[in-house]
Amino acid sequence: MNRQLLIGLAAMVAAIAATPASAQEKLVVSTWGGNWKEGVEIIGKEFTKRTGVQVEYITGGTLDRLAKAKVARANPESDLINTTAHVGYLYHSDGLMEKLDLSKIPNSNDLYPVAKRSDYTISDYVYVYAPAFRTDLMPKDFKIDSWEVLWGEAVKGKLGLPDFDPSHIIIAATKVAGVAPADWKKVEPKLLALKPSIKAFYQSDATSQNLMRTGETPVQVLLNINAYHLIKQGMPVKIEIPKEGAVVGVDVWGINAGSKNKERAQEFINLALDPEMQRQLCEFHKCSPMNSKAKLSPELAAMPGIFTSQAQMEKEAIILDDKTYATLLPVWKAWFTENMMH
């Protein structure tokens, strides 16, 4: 092989190495399935467009994915984790997440304070659980301006609650009673007094929506995203933010400990926090962006439970710290199952 040919081959190799991403490079994201994955794909498609790096997805339930991450800690199957904030605490407290380098995530400079959950987790959006009801199945003057209304005569035998997470109603009960969530045992009698209001428990978003469609539970503690889905389908559902506030759910991003693509993972998170990506994501999910510079449509911004300022969050949001949430949730589930569901 002559020298000129060797030089030419070397130049080709160098050129390939200098491209944004090799054909084999990929970023693996652990997230939920369904519309949650579709939301992440909005970011993933733009990420691939900008970097040439392909994005693959591993989907599953929140705790199932945590269990798999523990088993595979020596050789993680994903680079990025998309989970709830309190479960994110369980990941990083068990050494399953890398510490974030915010200097590599410049869009973090424009986030609301609530978005920076820990040194390991950061949020791109939040949503709320709040009271909602079928306007055609409740009295014309019915309204839920306080969580206390759920204990009232008008709601007896009509209330639907999630069985997989009792935290929303327990936190609401503590707010009504004026005690901290950590002192929740003080409101056990109040929670027990709610039992006559409860008609059914739902096990999933689909079950929740079906119970509302059929009218079996015309009042629910409902994820606002699900309420907006029902409204879009023509269902006469109204969601209200009580004077005590709505219980906020926070989803976060974290990087798997041991990821070989830490730099790319930080690029992905930074893109997820970009104002325009935030706008697209929240218009898709009907949730609240964490970048203060994100511009929502007037229609979305006006919806109950959509936060567009720090002042609004301070007034309307009930937000529990992740460690307390993660520690108390198993205790709440056990008590709720034994005392409220049987």
C-alpha positions in Angstrom: 0.0 0.0 0.0 1.6 3.3 -1.0 2.2 6.2 1.3 -0.4 8.5 -0.3 -3.2 5.9 0.2 -2.2 5.5 3.8 -2.4 9.2 4.3 -5.8 9.3 2.7 -7.1 6.5 5.0 -5.8 8.2 8.0 -7.6 11.4 7.0 -10.9 9.5 6.6 -10.5 8.0 10.1 -9.8 11.4 11.5 -12.8 12.9 9.8 -15.1 10.2 11.1 -13.8 10.7 14.6 -14.5 14.4 14.4 -18.2 14.0 13.6 -20.7 14.9 16.3 -21.6 11.3 17.0 -20.5 7.9 15.7 -23.1 5.5 14.3 -22.8 3.4 17.4 -23.2 6.1 20.0 -26.5 6.1 21.9 -28.0 7.5 25.0 -30.4 5.2 27.0 -33.2 6.7 29.0 -35.2 5.0 31.7 -38.8 6.4 31.9 -42.4 5.4 32.0 -44.4 4.1 29.1 -47.4 5.5 27.3 -47.8 9.3 27.1 -45.0 9.9 29.5 -42.6 8.2 27.1 -44.1 10.2 24.3 -43.3 13.4 26.2 -39.7 12.4 26.7 -39.5 11.5 23.0 -40.2 15.2 22.2 -36.8 15.9 23.9 -35.1 12.8 22.5 -35.9 13.7 18.8 -34.6 17.2 19.2 -31.5 15.8 21.0 -30.7 13.4 18.1 -31.3 16.2 15.6 -28.8 18.4 17.4 -26.1 15.9 18.3 -26.6 12.9 16.0 -26.8 10.7 19.1 -29.6 8.1 19.0 -31.9 7.9 22.1 -33.2 4.5 23.3 -35.8 4.0 26.0 -36.3 1.5 28.8 -39.8 1.7 30.2 -41.5 0.4 33.3 -43.2 1.2 36.6 -41.6 3.6 39.0 -40.5 1.1 41.7 -39.9 -1.7 39.2 -37.3 0.4 37.5 -35.7 1.3 40.8 -35.5 -2.4 41.7 -33.8 -3.2 38.4 -31.3 -0.3 38.9 -30.3 -1.8 42.2 -29.7 -5.2 40.6 -27.7 -3.7 37.7 -25.8 -1.1 39.8 -22.4 -2.5 38.6 -23.4 -2.2 35.0 -26.4 0.2 34.6 -28.6 -0.5 31.6 -29.5 3.2 31.2 -27.7 6.6 31.3 -30.6 8.8 32.4 -33.4 8.2 34.9 -36.7 10.0 34.6 -38.7 9.3 37.8 -40.7 11.0 40.6 -38.7 13.3 43.0 -39.2 11.2 46.1 -38.2 8.0 44.3 -35.2 10.0 42.9 -34.2 10.4 46.6 -34.2 6.6 47.0 -31.9 6.3 43.9 -29.3 8.8 45.0 -29.4 7.9 48.7 -28.5 4.3 47.6 -25.6 5.5 45.4 -27.4 4.9 42.1 -27.0 8.5 40.7 -24.1 10.7 39.7 -23.8 14.2 41.2 -25.0 16.8 38.7 -22.5 19.4 37.4 -24.8 22.4 36.9 -22.0 24.3 35.1 -22.7 21.8 32.3 -26.4 22.4 32.6 -26.7 26.2 32.0 -30.4 26.2 31.7 -30.6 25.4 35.4 -29.8 29.0 36.1 -33.4 30.0 35.0 -35.2 27.4 37.1 -37.7 28.0 39.9 -36.2 27.0 43.3 -38.5 24.0 43.6 -36.8 22.4 40.5 -33.5 21.9 42.1 -34.4 18.9 44.2 -30.9 17.8 45.3 -27.3 17.6 44.1 -28.4 14.6 42.0 -31.9 15.4 40.8 -33.5 18.2 38.9 -37.1 18.8 37.7 -38.3 19.8 34.3 -42.0 20.1 35.1 -44.6 19.6 37.9 -48.3 18.7 38.1 -50.9 18.7 40.8 -53.4 16.4 42.5 -56.5 18.5 43.3 -60.2 18.0 43.8 -62.3 17.7 40.7 -65.9 16.9 40.0 -68.5 16.3 37.3 -70.5 19.6 37.0 -73.5 17.7 35.6 -73.7 15.3 38.5 -73.3 17.7 41.4 -75.5 20.5 42.6 -75.3 23.7 40.5 -73.8 25.7 43.3 -71.3 23.0 44.3 -67.7 24.1 44.6 -64.5 22.9 46.2 -62.9 26.0 47.6 -61.4 24.0 50.5 -60.3 20.4 50.9 -62.7 20.4 53.8 -65.6 20.1 51.3 -64.6 16.5 50.7 -65.8 15.7 54.2 -69.2 17.4 53.6 -72.6 15.9 53.1 -72.7 16.7 49.4 -69.8 14.3 48.7 -70.9 11.3 50.8 -70.7 8.1 48.8 -69.3 10.0 45.7 -65.5 10.3 46.2 -62.8 8.5 44.3 -59.3 8.2 45.6 -56.1 6.6 44.3 -55.2 3.4 46.2 -51.5 3.4 45.1 -50.7 6.8 46.7 -52.7 8.1 49.7 -50.2 10.9 50.2 -52.4 13.6 48.5 -55.4 13.2 50.8 -53.2 12.7 53.9 -51.2 15.9 53.1 -54.4 17.7 52.5 -55.8 16.6 55.8 -52.8 18.0 57.6 -53.1 21.3 55.8 -56.8 21.6 56.8 -55.8 20.8 60.4 -52.8 23.2 60.4 -50.2 20.5 61.2 -47.0 19.5 59.4 -47.2 16.3 57.3 -44.7 14.7 59.6 -47.3 15.0 62.4 -49.9 13.2 60.3 -50.9 10.9 63.1 -52.7 13.8 64.6 -55.2 13.8 61.7 -55.9 10.0 61.8 -59.4 10.7 63.3 -60.1 13.2 60.5 -59.0 10.7 57.8 -61.2 8.1 59.3 -64.1 10.5 59.3 -63.7 10.7 55.5 -64.7 7.1 55.0 -68.4 7.8 54.4 -67.5 10.1 51.5 -65.5 7.4 49.7 -67.2 5.4 47.0 -64.2 3.7 45.3 -60.5 3.6 44.9 -58.8 3.7 41.6 -55.6 1.7 40.7 -54.4 3.7 37.6 -55.0 6.7 35.5 -57.2 4.7 33.2 -59.4 3.5 36.1 -59.6 7.0 37.4 -60.8 8.3 34.1 -63.3 5.5 33.7 -64.8 6.1 37.2 -65.3 9.7 36.2 -66.8 8.9 32.8 -69.3 6.5 34.2 -70.2 8.9 37.1 -69.5 6.2 39.7 -67.2 8.7 41.5 -68.3 12.2 40.3 -65.9 13.7 42.8 -62.2 12.7 42.8 -58.8 13.7 44.0 -57.5 13.8 40.5 -54.3 14.4 38.6 -54.8 17.6 36.7 -53.3 16.1 33.5 -56.1 13.5 33.6 -58.7 16.1 34.2 -57.6 18.1 31.2 -57.7 14.9 29.1 -61.3 14.3 30.1 -62.3 17.9 29.4 -60.7 17.6 26.0 -63.0 14.7 25.3 -66.0 16.8 26.2 -66.5 15.6 29.7 -68.0 18.3 32.0 -65.2 18.1 34.6 -64.1 21.0 36.7 -60.8 20.9 38.7 -60.4 23.4 41.5 -57.4 24.6 43.6 -58.6 24.8 47.2 -57.5 27.7 49.4 -55.0 25.4 51.2 -53.4 24.7 47.8 -53.0 21.6 45.5 -50.6 18.8 46.3 -47.7 19.0 43.8 -46.1 16.0 42.1 -42.6 16.5 40.8 -40.8 14.5 38.2 -37.0 14.6 37.9 -34.0 13.7 35.9 -30.9 12.0 37.2 -27.8 10.4 35.7 -27.1 6.7 36.5 -24.0 6.2 38.6 -21.5 4.5 36.3 -22.9 5.9 33.1 -20.3 6.0 30.4 -22.2 8.9 28.7 -22.3 11.4 31.5 -21.4 14.4 29.3 -24.2 13.5 26.8 -26.6 12.9 29.7 -26.0 16.4 31.0 -26.5 17.8 27.4 -29.9 15.9 27.4 -31.0 17.4 30.7 -29.9 20.8 29.6 -32.1 20.5 26.5 -35.0 19.3 28.6 -34.7 22.5 30.6 -34.5 24.7 27.5 -37.4 27.3 27.5 -38.7 26.2 24.1 -38.5 22.5 24.9 -40.3 23.2 28.2 -43.1 24.9 26.3 -43.5 22.0 23.9 -43.4 19.4 26.8 -45.9 21.3 28.9 -48.3 22.0 26.0 -48.2 18.2 25.4 -48.7 17.1 29.0 -50.6 20.1 30.3 -48.2 20.6 33.2 -46.1 23.5 34.7 -42.6 24.3 33.3 -39.8 24.7 35.7 -37.9 27.2 33.5 -39.1 30.7 34.4 -38.5 31.8 30.8 -40.8 29.2 29.2 -43.7 30.8 27.5 -47.0 28.9 27.6 -50.0 29.5 25.5 -52.6 31.8 27.2 -55.1 28.8 27.2 -52.7 26.5 29.1 -51.5 29.3 31.4 -55.1 30.0 32.5 -55.8 26.4 33.5 -56.1 25.5 37.3 -52.9 24.0 38.6 -50.6 25.5 36.0 -48.0 27.6 37.6 -46.4 30.5 35.7 -44.6 32.3 38.5 -42.8 31.8 41.8 -45.5 33.8 43.5 -48.3 31.6 42.2 -46.5 28.5 43.4 -46.0 29.9 46.8 -49.8 30.7 47.0 -51.3 27.6 45.3 -48.8 24.7 45.7 -48.3 22.2 48.6 -44.8 20.8 48.1 -43.2 18.2 50.4 -39.5 17.7 50.5 -38.3 14.5 48.9 -36.7 12.8 51.9 -39.9 13.3 54.0 -42.1 12.1 51.2 -39.9 9.0 50.5 -39.8 8.1 54.2 -43.4 8.6 55.0 -45.1 7.2 51.9 -44.6 3.5 52.8 -45.9 4.2 56.3 -48.9 6.1 54.8 -49.6 3.3 52.4 -49.6 0.6 55.1 -51.9 2.7 57.4 -54.2 3.7 54.6 -54.6 0.1 53.3 -55.4 -1.2 56.8 -57.6 1.6 58.1 -59.2 3.3 55.1 -59.6 0.5 52.5 -61.0 -2.2 54.7 
